[in-house]
């Protein structure tokens, strides 16, 4: 249990002063020091962000009430939408937020039951509704406080109220967390899927990425020196770091040991990525002009000569003899083996069969309009599902991606389903607003 809870027994004498018990009758010999209640959403911090995607009309959120130790008897604990807590929040944060109007939520319950011997209630669901009428990017408060506990149960000071900070945002609010998993496109193993990834004369990779940590250990216990973003190992791969290079320096891998003379690595001088920061990365390549460019947050960061021996380029390497069982495929968050993962969040991953201009990249950093009408958009994974292990390809080619366990090694033909984690309470900074 978190630190706040782990020291509760040291603080129980103080909790008696903050008890929410409304009865002074302790005929069974118990006292308010026996136990304490808190809201699980406030266990780490009393502030809980509710960032709602702008195209949603309803959005559910759950919380439960928990006890420090098992309930000695069946217990009813009451709670309420606490308008009086608004002032406390605003004074602490220097804000002037107002209470979320009743028209925007349903909260049908006002109490929960915790059975004898249990420590947690069933979830309570708040349904935020009518969101199409809520003003974009305006922030409201929705405080929920425990108001009554039975005899012998006090309150955990600081976690008896949760302030849901509610905003319908114009930004991207959902991303996939590729911690200990990665994305594979099964249809790229078939002739039908090859149509989208063959015959390139120009190419663009794009994605929004937030790398949490560059120095962690992998799912199988190794400390990594490569963060794989997207692409094909030793063919065309956007990655960060490598043996002999700064751990956070972005680079492109073109060709490699299996295709000698067909390319090289190039490392962007003096450009490193910071952990926990959002970046829009775009790599473009024009084979005829032999020019490769890297754009960061819509701005040109690096340009170099990037030649190739053939007139066209494929992202499908399954036809290459002797490599069928290895990890030389197009992946998101993986390259060759499990020791090179993307430890962080990703959104808006795209593959184009054209070298997009800076103007196009800057304009479309966060959304592509009418993607199914664009034949040059070969793959478009928004990562906006918010749940599940499949990510839809919104291009006209419909090659959906699936999550595989981060311990899987394609070289050993492992294909075990992973658990894709989601972050549905983010706001990716919008850097292409035109003032």
C-alpha positions as CSV (number, residue, x, y, z in Angstrom):
1,X,0.0,0.0,0.0
2,X,1.2,3.5,-0.7
3,X,3.2,5.5,1.9
4,X,0.2,7.5,3.0
5,X,-1.6,4.3,4.1
6,X,1.5,2.5,5.4
7,X,2.0,5.0,8.2
8,X,-1.6,5.1,9.3
9,X,-1.2,3.2,12.5
10,X,1.3,5.7,13.7
11,X,-1.2,8.5,13.1
12,X,-4.4,6.8,14.4
13,X,-4.4,9.0,17.5
14,X,-4.5,12.1,15.3
15,X,-7.3,10.5,13.2
16,X,-9.6,10.5,16.2
17,X,-9.8,14.3,16.0
18,X,-10.7,14.1,12.3
19,X,-13.3,11.3,12.7
20,X,-16.3,11.3,10.5
21,X,-18.3,9.2,13.0
22,X,-21.6,10.8,13.7
23,X,-22.4,8.7,16.8
24,X,-20.9,8.9,20.3
25,X,-22.4,5.5,21.3
26,X,-19.6,3.0,21.5
27,X,-21.4,0.5,23.7
28,X,-19.5,-2.4,22.3
29,X,-16.2,-0.9,23.7
30,X,-14.8,0.2,20.4
31,X,-13.4,3.6,19.8
32,X,-12.8,5.8,16.7
33,X,-9.2,4.6,16.6
34,X,-10.1,1.1,15.5
35,X,-10.2,1.9,11.8
36,X,-10.3,4.6,9.2
37,X,-11.9,5.2,5.8
38,X,-10.7,6.9,2.6
39,X,-11.5,7.3,-1.1
40,X,-9.3,5.2,-3.3
41,X,-9.0,7.9,-6.0
42,X,-7.4,10.1,-3.3
43,X,-5.0,7.5,-2.0
44,X,-1.9,9.0,-3.6
45,X,-3.2,12.5,-4.3
46,X,-6.5,14.1,-3.6
47,X,-6.5,15.7,-7.1
48,X,-7.8,13.4,-9.8
49,X,-7.7,14.6,-13.4
50,X,-10.7,13.8,-15.6
51,X,-9.7,14.8,-19.1
52,X,-12.4,14.1,-21.6
53,X,-12.0,13.7,-25.3
54,X,-13.9,16.3,-27.2
55,X,-15.9,13.9,-29.3
56,X,-17.4,12.0,-26.4
57,X,-21.0,12.6,-25.1
58,X,-20.6,10.5,-22.0
59,X,-17.6,9.5,-19.9
60,X,-17.7,7.1,-16.8
61,X,-15.4,7.3,-13.9
62,X,-15.3,5.0,-10.8
63,X,-14.2,5.3,-7.3
64,X,-14.5,3.1,-4.2
65,X,-14.3,3.7,-0.5
66,X,-11.6,1.7,1.4
67,X,-10.8,0.9,5.0
68,X,-7.3,0.7,6.5
69,X,-8.2,-2.7,8.1
70,X,-11.1,-5.1,7.6
71,X,-14.5,-3.9,8.8
72,X,-15.5,-5.6,12.1
73,X,-19.2,-5.6,11.0
74,X,-21.3,-4.7,8.0
75,X,-20.7,-0.9,7.5
76,X,-22.5,1.8,5.6
77,X,-20.4,4.8,4.6
78,X,-22.0,8.0,3.2
79,X,-20.6,10.5,0.8
80,X,-21.7,13.6,-1.1
81,X,-20.8,16.0,-3.8
82,X,-19.1,18.6,-1.6
83,X,-19.6,22.1,-2.9
84,X,-18.0,23.4,0.3
85,X,-14.6,21.9,-0.7
86,X,-14.4,24.1,-3.8
87,X,-12.9,27.0,-1.8
88,X,-10.3,24.8,-0.2
89,X,-9.0,23.6,-3.6
90,X,-8.9,27.0,-5.1
91,X,-7.0,28.5,-2.1
92,X,-4.4,25.7,-2.3
93,X,-3.9,26.0,-6.0
94,X,-4.5,29.6,-6.7
95,X,-7.4,28.8,-9.1
96,X,-11.0,30.0,-9.4
97,X,-12.7,26.9,-10.7
98,X,-16.4,26.4,-10.2
99,X,-18.5,23.4,-9.3
100,X,-19.4,21.2,-12.3
101,X,-23.1,21.9,-13.1
102,X,-25.5,19.1,-12.3
103,X,-26.5,18.8,-15.9
104,X,-23.1,17.3,-16.7
105,X,-23.2,14.3,-14.3
106,X,-25.2,11.5,-12.8
107,X,-24.2,10.2,-9.3
108,X,-27.1,7.9,-8.3
109,X,-25.6,6.6,-5.0
110,X,-24.9,8.5,-1.8
111,X,-23.5,5.7,0.3
112,X,-21.7,2.4,0.0
113,X,-21.7,-0.9,1.8
114,X,-18.6,-2.7,3.1
115,X,-19.2,-6.1,4.4
116,X,-17.8,-7.5,7.6
117,X,-14.2,-8.6,7.1
118,X,-13.9,-6.6,3.9
119,X,-11.8,-3.5,3.2
120,X,-13.3,-2.0,0.0
121,X,-16.7,-1.2,-1.3
122,X,-18.1,-2.0,-4.7
123,X,-17.2,0.7,-7.3
124,X,-19.4,3.8,-7.5
125,X,-19.8,5.1,-11.0
126,X,-20.0,8.8,-11.9
127,X,-21.3,9.3,-15.4
128,X,-20.2,12.6,-16.9
129,X,-22.9,13.3,-19.5
130,X,-24.1,15.9,-22.0
131,X,-20.5,16.6,-22.8
132,X,-21.2,17.9,-26.4
133,X,-22.6,21.0,-24.7
134,X,-19.7,21.5,-22.3
135,X,-17.4,24.3,-23.1
136,X,-14.1,23.1,-24.6
137,X,-11.0,23.5,-22.4
138,X,-12.9,25.0,-19.4
139,X,-12.0,23.3,-16.1
140,X,-14.6,22.4,-13.4
141,X,-14.3,20.8,-10.0
142,X,-16.3,17.8,-8.8
143,X,-15.4,17.2,-5.2
144,X,-16.6,14.0,-3.4
145,X,-16.3,13.7,0.3
146,X,-17.1,11.0,2.9
147,X,-19.6,12.5,5.3
148,X,-20.6,9.7,7.7
149,X,-18.9,6.5,9.0
150,X,-20.2,4.1,11.6
151,X,-18.8,3.9,15.1
152,X,-15.2,2.9,15.4
153,X,-14.3,4.1,11.9
154,X,-12.7,7.5,11.4
155,X,-11.2,9.2,8.3
156,X,-7.8,9.2,6.7
157,X,-7.0,12.9,6.8
158,X,-6.2,14.1,3.4
159,X,-7.9,11.2,1.6
160,X,-11.5,11.7,2.8
161,X,-12.1,14.1,-0.2
162,X,-11.2,13.6,-3.8
163,X,-11.3,16.6,-6.2
164,X,-12.1,15.4,-9.7
165,X,-10.7,18.1,-12.0
166,X,-12.9,17.9,-15.0
167,X,-12.2,19.3,-18.5
168,X,-13.4,18.5,-21.9
169,X,-10.2,19.0,-23.8
170,X,-9.4,19.9,-27.4
171,X,-6.1,18.0,-27.1
172,X,-5.4,14.3,-27.5
173,X,-6.4,12.7,-24.2
174,X,-5.6,9.0,-24.7
175,X,-2.4,7.2,-25.5
176,X,-1.2,3.6,-25.3
177,X,1.5,2.7,-22.7
178,X,3.9,0.2,-24.3
179,X,5.5,-0.7,-21.0
180,X,6.3,-4.5,-21.2
181,X,4.5,-4.9,-24.5
182,X,4.7,-3.9,-28.2
183,X,2.6,-3.8,-31.4
184,X,2.6,-6.3,-34.2
185,X,0.6,-6.1,-37.4
186,X,-0.5,-9.7,-38.2
187,X,-1.9,-9.0,-41.6
188,X,1.6,-7.9,-42.7
189,X,2.4,-11.6,-42.7
190,X,0.0,-12.1,-45.6
191,X,0.0,-11.2,-49.3
192,X,-3.1,-9.1,-48.7
193,X,-1.3,-7.0,-46.1
194,X,1.8,-6.6,-48.3
195,X,0.0,-4.1,-50.6
196,X,0.4,-1.4,-48.0
197,X,4.1,-1.9,-47.3
198,X,5.7,-2.5,-50.7
199,X,6.9,-0.3,-53.5
200,X,7.9,2.9,-51.7
201,X,9.8,5.6,-53.6
202,X,9.2,8.1,-50.8
203,X,8.4,7.5,-47.2
204,X,7.4,9.2,-43.9
205,X,7.2,7.8,-40.4
206,X,5.3,9.9,-37.8
207,X,4.3,9.5,-34.2
208,X,3.7,11.2,-30.9
209,X,5.9,9.7,-28.2
210,X,6.6,10.2,-24.5
211,X,9.5,8.0,-23.3
212,X,9.2,7.5,-19.6
213,X,12.6,6.2,-18.9
214,X,15.7,5.5,-20.9
215,X,17.6,3.5,-18.3
216,X,15.1,0.9,-17.0
217,X,15.4,-2.8,-17.1
218,X,13.4,-4.7,-19.7
219,X,10.6,-7.2,-19.1
220,X,13.2,-10.0,-19.1
221,X,15.6,-8.2,-16.8
222,X,18.2,-6.6,-19.0
223,X,19.2,-2.9,-19.0
224,X,18.6,-1.6,-22.4
225,X,20.6,0.8,-24.6
226,X,18.1,1.1,-27.4
227,X,14.6,2.5,-27.4
228,X,12.7,1.3,-30.5
229,X,10.1,3.7,-31.7
230,X,8.8,2.2,-35.0
231,X,10.1,0.5,-38.1
232,X,12.1,-2.5,-39.2
233,X,15.4,-3.6,-37.6
234,X,18.4,-3.2,-39.8
235,X,16.2,-1.8,-42.6
236,X,14.5,1.4,-41.6
237,X,14.1,2.0,-37.9
238,X,13.4,5.1,-35.8
239,X,15.1,4.6,-32.5
240,X,16.8,6.4,-29.6
241,X,20.3,5.4,-28.4
242,X,22.5,2.5,-29.3
243,X,25.8,0.9,-28.2
244,X,28.5,3.6,-28.2
245,X,26.0,6.5,-28.5
246,X,24.4,8.7,-25.9
247,X,21.4,6.9,-24.5
248,X,18.9,9.6,-25.3
249,X,20.1,10.6,-28.7
250,X,17.7,10.0,-31.6
251,X,18.9,8.2,-34.7
252,X,17.7,6.4,-37.8
253,X,18.9,2.9,-38.8
254,X,19.0,2.4,-42.6
255,X,20.1,-0.9,-43.9
256,X,22.5,-3.0,-41.8
257,X,24.6,-6.1,-41.6
258,X,22.2,-8.3,-43.6
259,X,22.1,-5.8,-46.5
260,X,25.7,-4.5,-46.8
261,X,26.1,-1.4,-49.0
262,X,22.4,-0.5,-48.6
263,X,22.5,2.3,-46.1
264,X,23.9,3.2,-42.7
265,X,23.0,4.6,-39.3
266,X,22.7,8.3,-39.0
267,X,22.6,10.0,-35.6
268,X,21.1,13.5,-35.2
269,X,23.9,15.6,-33.7
270,X,23.2,17.2,-30.3
271,X,19.6,16.2,-30.3
272,X,18.5,14.2,-27.3
273,X,15.1,13.5,-26.0
274,X,14.1,14.2,-22.4
275,X,12.2,11.5,-20.3
276,X,8.6,12.3,-19.6
277,X,8.2,14.8,-22.4
278,X,5.9,14.6,-25.4
279,X,7.5,14.8,-28.9
280,X,6.1,14.7,-32.4
281,X,8.7,12.9,-34.5
282,X,8.6,12.7,-38.3
283,X,11.2,11.1,-40.6
284,X,10.9,11.6,-44.3
285,X,12.9,10.0,-47.1
286,X,13.0,10.7,-50.8
287,X,14.9,7.9,-52.6
288,X,15.3,9.7,-55.9
289,X,16.7,12.8,-54.2
290,X,18.6,10.6,-51.6
291,X,17.6,13.0,-48.9
292,X,16.5,12.1,-45.4
293,X,15.0,14.6,-42.9
294,X,14.0,14.5,-39.3
295,X,11.3,16.8,-37.9
296,X,10.8,17.3,-34.2
297,X,7.6,19.0,-33.1
298,X,6.9,20.1,-36.7
299,X,10.3,21.8,-37.2
300,X,13.2,20.5,-39.3
301,X,15.9,19.2,-36.9
302,X,18.3,17.4,-39.3
303,X,18.9,16.8,-43.0
304,X,21.3,14.3,-44.5
305,X,22.1,12.3,-47.6
306,X,20.3,8.9,-47.4
307,X,21.0,6.8,-50.5
308,X,19.7,3.4,-51.5
309,X,20.8,0.9,-54.2
310,X,17.3,0.2,-55.5
311,X,14.6,2.4,-57.0
312,X,11.9,1.2,-54.5
313,X,11.8,0.2,-50.9
314,X,9.7,-2.3,-49.0
315,X,8.8,-2.6,-45.3
316,X,8.0,-6.3,-45.8
317,X,11.1,-8.5,-45.4
318,X,9.3,-11.9,-45.1
319,X,10.2,-12.7,-48.7
320,X,13.9,-12.4,-47.9
321,X,15.4,-15.9,-47.6
322,X,16.6,-17.0,-44.2
323,X,15.0,-14.3,-42.2
324,X,11.4,-15.6,-41.8
325,X,11.8,-16.5,-38.2
326,X,13.6,-13.4,-37.0
327,X,12.3,-10.0,-35.8
328,X,12.8,-8.2,-39.1
329,X,9.3,-7.0,-39.4
330,X,7.5,-3.7,-39.0
331,X,6.8,-3.1,-35.3
332,X,5.9,-0.3,-33.0
333,X,7.9,-0.4,-29.8
334,X,10.1,-3.4,-30.7
335,X,13.1,-4.3,-32.9
336,X,14.7,-7.7,-33.2
337,X,14.4,-8.8,-29.6
338,X,12.7,-7.9,-26.3
339,X,15.7,-5.9,-25.0
340,X,15.0,-2.8,-27.1
341,X,11.5,-1.7,-26.1
342,X,9.7,1.6,-26.0
343,X,9.2,2.3,-22.3
344,X,6.5,4.9,-22.5
345,X,3.4,6.3,-24.3
346,X,2.6,6.5,-28.0
347,X,-0.1,8.1,-30.1
348,X,-0.8,8.9,-33.8
349,X,1.6,6.5,-35.4
350,X,1.6,6.7,-39.2
351,X,3.3,5.4,-42.3
352,X,3.1,7.3,-45.6
353,X,4.3,6.5,-49.1
354,X,5.4,10.1,-49.7
355,X,8.0,12.4,-48.2
356,X,5.7,14.8,-46.5
357,X,6.5,18.5,-46.5
358,X,7.2,20.5,-43.3
359,X,3.9,22.3,-43.8
360,X,2.0,19.1,-44.0
361,X,3.7,17.6,-41.0
362,X,3.1,20.7,-38.9
363,X,-0.5,21.0,-39.9
364,X,-1.4,17.3,-39.2
365,X,0.7,16.7,-36.1
366,X,-2.4,15.6,-34.0
367,X,-4.9,14.5,-36.6
368,X,-5.3,13.4,-40.2
369,X,-8.5,14.5,-41.8
370,X,-10.4,11.9,-43.9
371,X,-7.7,9.2,-43.7
372,X,-9.5,6.6,-45.8
373,X,-9.4,8.9,-48.8
374,X,-5.6,9.1,-48.8
375,X,-4.0,6.1,-50.7
376,X,-0.5,7.4,-49.7
377,X,-1.4,6.9,-46.0
378,X,-0.3,3.3,-45.7
379,X,-0.9,2.9,-42.0
380,X,-2.6,5.1,-39.4
381,X,-2.8,3.9,-35.8
382,X,-4.4,6.6,-33.6
383,X,-4.1,4.7,-30.3
384,X,-7.3,6.3,-29.1
385,X,-9.2,3.2,-28.2
386,X,-8.6,3.6,-24.5
387,X,-9.1,-0.1,-23.8
388,X,-8.3,-3.6,-25.1
389,X,-5.3,-5.0,-26.9
390,X,-6.1,-4.1,-30.5
391,X,-5.3,-0.8,-32.2
392,X,-7.3,0.0,-35.4
393,X,-5.6,1.1,-38.6
394,X,-7.6,4.1,-39.8
395,X,-6.1,4.1,-43.3
396,X,-7.9,2.5,-46.2
397,X,-5.7,-0.6,-45.8
398,X,-7.1,-1.6,-42.4
399,X,-4.1,-3.5,-41.1
400,X,-4.9,-3.5,-37.3
401,X,-2.1,-3.8,-34.7
402,X,-2.2,-6.3,-31.8
403,X,-0.4,-6.1,-28.5
404,X,2.2,-8.8,-27.8
405,X,3.8,-9.6,-24.4
406,X,7.2,-7.7,-24.0
407,X,8.9,-11.0,-23.2
408,X,8.0,-12.5,-26.6
409,X,11.0,-12.9,-29.0
410,X,10.1,-13.2,-32.7
411,X,13.4,-14.9,-33.3
412,X,12.0,-17.8,-31.3
413,X,8.5,-17.5,-32.9
414,X,6.8,-16.4,-29.7
415,X,3.4,-14.7,-30.2
416,X,1.8,-14.5,-26.8
417,X,-0.8,-11.8,-26.3
418,X,0.2,-8.9,-24.1
419,X,-1.7,-6.5,-21.9
420,X,-1.8,-3.1,-23.4
421,X,-2.1,-0.4,-20.8
422,X,-3.9,2.9,-21.5
423,X,-3.6,6.4,-20.2
424,X,-7.0,8.1,-20.6
425,X,-6.2,11.2,-18.5
426,X,-3.5,13.0,-20.5
427,X,-3.3,16.1,-22.5
428,X,-0.7,16.0,-25.2
429,X,0.6,19.6,-25.6
430,X,-0.7,21.2,-28.8
431,X,2.3,22.9,-30.4
432,X,0.9,23.7,-33.9
433,X,-1.7,26.3,-33.0
434,X,-1.7,29.3,-35.3
435,X,-2.2,32.5,-33.4
